[in-house]
Amino acid sequence: MAGQRPRIPVSIITGFLGAGKTTLLNHLLRQRQDVPNVVIENEFGSVGIDGALVRQYSNEVYEVSNGCICCSLDDELFDILAELAREEEAPGHLFIEATGIADSGSLAATFLRPDIRKRFELRPVICVVDSTNITEQLSSTQEAGQQIASADVLVLNKTGLATTEALQAAAQAVKRANPLARIIQSADGRISATELDLPRVRPEVPFVLPKAKPALPKVPVHTATVASSHTFDRPFDLSKIKHVLSVSLMLYAKQIFRVKGIVQSHDGQWHLLQSTGKQVEITPLAPGAGAGPSTIVVIGQGVKEEAVARLLRQGLA
Ligand SMILES: Nc1nc2c(ncn2[C@@H]2O[C@H](COP(=O)(O)OP(=O)(O)OP(=O)(O)O)[C@@H](O)[C@H]2O)c(=O)[nH]1
């Protein structure tokens, strides 16, 4: 990697499943249309839904849907970084949206390696927090706390949905987990892109490369959280699938973290189906946006593939 060229600024967007990372990223991309940007979208589960949602405002999108980027740090991410560093016209900004369960600390540490730092400059790590669900997420998962602890900016999102008390409780909880970070509030991920240019809160600890390459674990570290992906050739009855999922999210709130899919209804229209917390939301996609079989991914702990398939089949038309 050449040393003299200006370094490529890198923004890592992290936050628990459904917190609003893609929404916030889209908002930032819209504000930064003047610089050619590249997005690396990492999704847990094999369906690249977020990539399709950010493509409109980005010059280039790399999708890493084969597990969590923080678990395969020696492979795919380095290949993409090497490719970007070689490009004749380097991107003006690189955005990385991590999965909702990523260990963003290890991801950020990648950019402190001397070889990577020559061409990339890590900007503040942004952690998006769902203010209505964070207290629950902190008590039931490890990942939510890790993400908050390793961020420079904590965005308390979904303020419009949270009561004043919930917002205060969320602010206290995140401050306990990370007293150093800047805390800002947002609705629909609307934060100013000037956040991208502020200095990091964490000092850049020099990273000393070990002499021998350490043996990295080849198995994902998030062994407890699994993504179960399902495809269906038959169309869905939207009110049935919404009902089935709403009931399941009530009954298995501690097990099911996120549902996300692109489904076709019996009139041929395609829809984005998703849950955050206990809410299920179905929004029509633009004409021509969907194709192939309907696909639904359910992410959670102790989620049994066959049980989920049985459940989802109840929502078919
Ligand atoms: N009411 C409300 N909804 C929001 C807000 N921010 C995001 N959402 C919605 O929350 C849902 C999840 O948002 P995403 O941006 O997809 O969340 P994410 O963190 O990228 O999700 P994963 O990639 O699955 O982890 C979507 O339906 C958004 O429209 C907000 O401030 N208020």
The ligand as a Gaussian input file, in Angstrom:
#p B3LYP/6-31G(d) Opt

LIG

0 1
 N      -40.233000       4.858000      14.804000
 C      -38.947000       4.812000      14.479000
 N      -38.495000       3.801000      13.728000
 C      -37.181000       3.794000      13.396000
 C      -36.284000       4.801000      13.822000
 N      -35.054000       4.508000      13.334000
 C      -35.192000       3.366000      12.625000
 N      -36.464000       2.928000      12.652000
 C      -37.047000       1.719000      12.069000
 O      -36.506000       0.600000      12.754000
 C      -36.395000      -0.506000      11.872000
 C      -34.955000      -1.035000      11.879000
 O      -34.133000      -0.048000      11.304000
 P      -32.784000      -0.432000      10.512000
 O      -32.161000       0.848000      10.105000
 O      -33.051000      -1.456000       9.486000
 O      -31.990000      -1.114000      11.702000
 P      -30.582000      -1.866000      11.644000
 O      -29.884000      -1.557000      12.898000
 O      -29.884000      -1.540000      10.369000
 O      -31.061000      -3.377000      11.600000
 P      -30.126000      -4.710000      11.401000
 O      -29.245000      -4.436000      10.217000
 O      -31.084000      -5.805000      11.150000
 O      -29.387000      -4.923000      12.645000
 C      -36.843000       0.007000      10.494000
 O      -38.203000      -0.311000      10.352000
 C      -36.669000       1.515000      10.601000
 O      -37.557000       2.203000       9.745000
 C      -36.803000       5.871000      14.628000
 O      -36.099000       6.774000      15.077000
 N      -38.141000       5.815000      14.935000

